[in-house]
Amino acid sequence: MTTTLERPRGANIGRAVDRVDGPLKVTGAAQYAADAPVRQPLYAVLVQSTISRGRLRSIDERDARAVDGVVEVLTHRNAPRLKETGFNLRIPTLFPEPGLQPLQADEVHYWGQHVAAVVAASLEAAQRGAARLHIVYDEQGADVVLDARTRTHAEPVDSFFGSPLGSERGDVDAVLAAKPPLVDATYTTPDETHHAMEPSATVASWSGNALTVYDSTQWAKGLQSTLAHFFELDPADVHVISPFIGGGFGQKAWVWPHIVIAAMAAKAVGKSVKLVVDRSQFFTSNGYRAQTEQRVRLAAAADGTLTALVHDVLTKTGRVGEWQESAGAETGMMYAVPNLRVTHHAVKLDIATPTAMRAPGKTPGSFAIESALDELAHELRLDPLALRVRNHAAVDPTNGLPFSSKHLLECYRVGAERFGWDRRSGTPRSLRDGRELVGYGMAGACFPQNAGSAEVRARVEAGGRVAIECSMHDLGTGMYTIVAQVAADTLGIPLERVTVRLGDSTFPRASVTGGSMSTATIMPPLVDACEQLVRAAGGDLAAAAPGLEAIGSARNTGDDETHSFYCFGAQFCEVHYDEDLARVRVTRFTGVYDCGRILNPRTARSQMIGSVVMGLGMALMEETPRDPRSGAIAGNNFADYRVPVNADIPPLDVVFLDHPDLVFSPLGVRGAGEVGITGVAAAVANALFNASGRRVRDLPILAERLL
Ligand code: MOS
């Protein structure tokens, strides 16, 4: 049925409500996947390949099986058979490695591929068994790094997930033939690993032909249908439970092989099996952000008006998956440059499959573009902020469509004011604090907005409570809380009388919780369900009998034929630089974001703080190096893979403009998950240049690169 989707009125929407699931989290009562209430599960430990290409010649299991407590050793020889997937799988799934069925064949496609799982009565016994598995490989030559040789195998990539990657308008060649570009620079970003606080984990149990899986997933329904496919089950017989997730960042949107292996192991041993991906195994088990090399050329008039922009992206991907790091996909929309060309190339290597990591594509892409603009501003002796204002795109330059709601100029203005941008000197090395150099840098931020589809159930329960159910997830973002807020206001009852249940495949369907889409996806059907329930109760929920329920299925109203949908932002950074130690410290950060209407400023602010912290990690610390010969991940631990800690993070000043985007969605909401990381690394590099006169084009900005 249709609904009016009247704007709900009430005291909760827009208020900084504490997380409704906060008490469960701080008391430890929130059950994450590895906390599944399953009695005496067996433990599975993964064994990963130590070569990058070849075959398993032999696996000697005797020592492993001799370990007290070991129950089973699962390899390609004895693992349950899976139904073929192939690259043209038509089920709704995010299976990231269609070219590799887990534990089905003796081929090794990358270092760190799961080649066995040891199942035991205790975690320790399983670990001991895994260490005693003797594997002999027939190793073949492998290409594992982007270098002068493999670069020659780069192939053009025109589209990804149905969206074009390359783009062209005007005539860049004519502009560049007339006059060389003012900026011609190459920027590089390394492999980065997500490292959600909660490791990926699965607890699988079979009962006859029914499979129950507790899993840390961003998409219960996608995992349900994928497991049903692999094991040839009725999807209704696959129950996925995932009420709490300790961070996903894109990695947990996908059905990674270890999830399937946990289900295979449980099937093989006839008992529940718990499998937690070890931190050291994370680097090849759940995807990662793939390295990029991006050449940017900019031509401009003396006043800073861009006349040409060329963005050539080179990245890498694995052979058994399909992921592309789409670093140029959004380049064409941010600035009003008449002549533009974006190209993408990728080299296929014998490496694990990369995947979506917070603002995929846009995060490395914005490092290159926003750094290049800073270089252009310096070249032309212009203020970097004024340069961006001069090239502001009033309409989407890629298609001429109006933006549904764009307040980027206000982001610049408010940010500059709060940050004190007018105190910046355009001359590098002109500001000092004691023996340290001080610099200011800024960058623009943006991220596209889409919505998926979902249904929501609202049901009257005992005690005058109303339950809201949807299979969508709360990744730690605050989804439980904003759903409760909007439900309470729409139903006209206090927040305390709303129970929100999420992350269970038996609840109404929802598309993946990712892509900054979830708020816009869930709100229309939520309001729809609540309005229907109020009507069904004759306008008086207090008198309604328990069991009365309604399913909402209204969809987001944004029409991409008539408008372009984006979140925007402006990032401002101050660094202190100690030249003697080559030490860069970020000392202040201001981010101003245009993300539509903010349902809860507290949870939204946390999203932005997390995004900025992740961006600071990208700028200064994070990198996943690989041994160029073996393909082994070097430093696959938290000592070598450094992420920011509290001591690395300055006070973060995060502001939302809070302008409802009623063209995009009936409640005026957009998504806040990803825009906040875009531009952060460039703002740091730009601030470092302003401080020191050193331009760093290769991330992360490590001391050894500055000395
Ligand atoms: Mo995200 S990288 O779409 O969870």
Residues whose N, C-alpha, C, O or C-beta is under 5 A from the ligand:
A	BS01	MOS	F249 G250 A356 M357 R358 A359 P360 T513 G514 G515 S516
